[in-house]
Amino acid sequence: MTQIAPPARRSSKNPVVTALRFAFRVVCGVVILLDELVRPLYRPLIRRIAELRLMQAFEGWVARRSPYLVLVLIGVPYIVVEPLKFLALIGIANGHGKVGVLAFLLANLVSFVLIERIFSAGQAQLMTLRPMAWLITTAGAVRASVVSWLRLAELKARLRVLARWARLHLR
């Protein structure tokens, strides 16, 4: 499998471009930080679901599909789930807390389980499509850069120590 290198950084003297790049990094940082902090909570659930025979059969089926079908299999739930998350947040803001939180959690569960399992099973096929290979490689590079920049490993280690201390001292 050929790796496609992420684009080289270009320096810009345009303050609007610089501000947009900074805003993009901040948004990416917040999303990645939240994902990294929440991932340990849902990782056992994903592991259990991945062990189900039905899910293993589904992943095997996905792995044998064409790259374009895998793209559709990821895209359709994504197109449904992402707007649902936004609508759930609007519902929460408009005073429909229980329904909004339930819809938000359900949308995230579908996102974590279904989309992640399809992506895992079909990643090899997606990497055969040049634009997808570039996107996956670039997203991985951005994630690695943000994780490094935020020192997430160090932050997570400190949070684990703090959680242990709290469990021992706040009984």
Beta strands, then each sheet from edge to edge (+ up, - down):
end
